[in-house]
Amino acid sequence: MTITTLFETSISSLPLLHRGKVRDIYEVDKNNLLIIQTDRVSAFDVILPTPIPEKGKILTGISRFWFDKLAHIIPNHLTGIAPESVVLPRERNQVIDRAFVVRKLKPLPVEAIVRGYISGSGWKDYQRSGAICGIALPENLREAEKIPGGAIFTPSTKAAIGDHDENISYITCEQLLGTQLASDVRKNAIALYTAAADYALTRGIIIADTKFEFGLDKTNQLYLIDEALTPDSSRFWPATSYQPDKTPPSYDKQFIRDWLEQTGWNKTPPAPSIPDEILAQTIAKYQEAYRALTT
C-alpha cells in the first residue's frame, strides 16, 4: 500500500476559511464547513516542517470513534454528510478518510483542558505554586501521579498560530464565557474525559490529559467541536509501563515534544525538521493508539 502525505490542501471548489496548525477549513454553505485533517504536526504551538504520513487519517478515525461513543454526553458538530460529496471528483483524494462536514458553529474563546494526571505544564505549575491554574492540590504529589479526587478542569486561552496558549484560572474563564456557560463547559469537559479515560484504561491506555473545544449554535446550544481525544490533543500513556515519578513513554506527539526539548530549540519559528528515526517511531505510536482504542 502506498503511503501518502498531505501537508496542505488545495480545494479550489470551496472557499478556504482558515488554515490551522493541523486542520484546513473550507465553507460548504451557510450552515456547514468542511474540515480536513492534514498530516501537519505542531508542537509548542509551532507548525513543524515535517509532516507525518497518514496522520490526518488516523486522527480522523480516532475522532470519529470518540464522537460516536460520547454522543450521549453532549451533541457534536458532525452532520453525517460525506466529505466526498461536497468537492470536485479530482479533489476527493484530499478528503477521503481525513475530513468531516460539520455544522457551522460559534467556537468558544477558551480551550477546555481536563487533567487526570499531573504532567506537562501542569507539573511545572504545581512545582512552582502547589496548584494548577489556581486549583490547589495536596502537597508532595509526584510527576505523572493521578490527581487525587478526580480530574480537574484547567482552561487556557486560544492562541493564534505562532503564539502560545496560556493557562487561565476558572474565574477568568467565567469572565470570558459567563458564569453559566463556563459551568456547562467544565461539567461536560470533565464528563467527556472521565468516560473516555475509563474506557481507554480497559484498552491499556491511560489518558493523562486532553483538550476539548466547544461551540454554540444560534440557539446557544452547546456542542463538542474540533477533534476529540486524539494523540494531537491528549497525552496517551501505556498502562503497563506506568508508574509515578516519571513521565511514561507516550503514544502521542509528546514523543516529538520530548525530542524537541533535547534539541535546544527556542520554541519559536522556524522549527527544526524531524529526523527519520523520530518520524518513524511517531508514526508507529499513532498507529498503535488507533488500533488499541478502536479495534
Long-range contacts (C-beta under 8 A, 24 or more apart in sequence): 3-53, 3-54, 4-53, 4-54, 4-93, 5-39, 5-51, 5-52, 5-53, 5-54, 6-36, 6-38, 6-39, 6-51, 6-56, 6-94, 6-98, 7-38, 7-39, 7-40, 7-51, 8-38, 8-40, 9-36, 9-38, 9-94, 10-91, 10-94, 11-36, 11-87, 11-91, 11-94, 11-95, 12-88, 12-91, 13-87, 13-88, 13-91, 14-86, 14-87, 20-161, 21-45, 21-47, 21-161, 22-56, 22-59, 22-232, 23-226, 23-227, 27-104, 28-81, 28-86, 28-101, 30-104, 31-103, 31-104, 32-79, 32-81, 32-86, 32-101, 32-102, 32-103, 32-104, 33-101, 33-102, 33-103, 33-104, 34-83, 34-86, 34-87, 34-95, 34-99, 34-100, 34-101, 34-102, 35-99, 35-100, 35-101, 35-102, 36-83, 36-94, 36-95, 36-98, 36-99, 37-63, 37-98, 37-99, 37-227, 38-98, 41-232, 41-253, 41-256, 41-274, 41-282, 42-232, 43-253, 43-256, 43-257, 43-260, 43-271, 44-164, 44-257, 44-260, 44-267, 45-159, 45-161, 45-162, 45-163, 45-164, 45-165, 46-162, 46-267, 46-268, 46-269, 46-271, 47-161, 47-269, 47-271, 48-256, 48-271, 48-272, 48-273, 48-274, 49-270, 49-271, 49-272, 49-273, 50-273, 50-274, 50-279, 52-279, 52-282, 52-283, 52-286, 53-283, 54-283, 55-283, 55-286, 56-98, 57-97, 57-98, 58-230, 58-231, 58-286, 58-287, 58-289, 58-290, 59-98, 59-227, 59-230, 59-231, 59-232, 59-286, 60-97, 60-98, 60-99, 60-100, 61-97, 61-290, 61-294, 62-228, 62-229, 62-230, 62-231, 62-289, 62-290, 62-293, 62-294, 63-100, 63-227, 63-228, 63-229, 63-230, 64-100, 65-293, 65-294, 66-196, 66-228, 66-229, 67-224, 67-228, 69-195, 69-196, 69-199, 70-192, 70-195, 70-196, 70-224, 70-228, 73-188, 73-191, 73-192, 73-195, 74-188, 74-191, 74-192, 74-222, 74-223, 74-224, 75-221, 75-223, 75-224, 76-223, 76-224, 76-225, 76-228, 77-102, 77-103, 77-105, 77-215, 77-223, 77-224, 77-225, 78-102, 78-103, 79-103, 102-225, 103-217, 103-223, 105-215, 105-216, 105-217, 105-223, 105-225, 106-215, 106-216, 106-217, 107-158, 107-213, 107-214, 107-215, 107-225, 107-226, 108-177, 108-181, 108-185, 108-213, 108-214, 108-215, 108-216, 109-157, 109-158, 109-176, 109-177, 110-155, 110-156, 110-157, 110-158, 110-168, 110-173, 110-176, 110-177, 110-185, 111-155, 111-156, 111-157, 111-158, 111-165, 111-211, 111-212, 111-213, 112-153, 112-155, 112-185, 112-186, 112-189, 112-211, 112-212, 112-213, 112-214, 113-153, 113-154, 113-155, 113-156, 113-167, 113-189, 113-209, 113-210, 113-211, 113-212, 114-151, 114-152, 114-153, 114-154, 114-189, 114-190, 114-192, 114-193, 114-209, 114-210, 114-212, 115-147, 115-151, 115-152, 115-154, 115-208, 115-209, 116-146, 116-147, 116-150, 116-151, 116-193, 116-194, 116-197, 116-206, 116-207, 116-208, 116-209, 117-144, 117-145, 117-146, 117-147, 117-206, 117-208, 117-209, 117-235, 117-237, 118-142, 118-143, 118-144, 118-145, 118-147, 119-143, 119-144, 119-208, 119-209, 119-235, 119-247, 120-209, 120-235, 120-254, 121-167, 122-154, 122-209, 125-167, 132-167, 133-167, 133-168, 133-169, 133-170, 134-169, 134-170, 134-171, 135-170, 142-244, 142-245, 143-244, 143-245, 143-246, 143-247, 144-208, 144-237, 144-242, 144-243, 144-244, 144-245, 144-246, 144-247, 144-248, 145-244, 145-245, 146-244, 150-190, 150-194, 151-190, 151-193, 151-194, 151-197, 152-190, 153-185, 153-186, 153-189, 153-190, 155-185, 162-268, 162-269, 164-267, 181-222, 184-222, 185-214, 185-222, 188-212, 188-214, 188-222, 188-224, 189-214, 192-224, 192-228, 192-229, 196-229, 200-236, 200-293, 201-239, 203-292, 203-293, 204-238, 204-239, 204-240, 204-292, 205-236, 205-237, 205-238, 205-239, 205-251, 205-289, 205-292, 205-293, 206-236, 206-237, 206-238, 206-239, 206-242, 206-248, 207-234, 207-235, 207-236, 208-234, 208-235, 208-236, 208-237, 209-234, 209-235, 210-234, 210-235, 231-285, 231-286, 231-289, 236-289, 250-285, 251-285, 251-286, 251-288, 251-289, 251-292, 252-285, 252-286, 252-289, 253-282, 255-281, 255-282, 255-285, 256-282
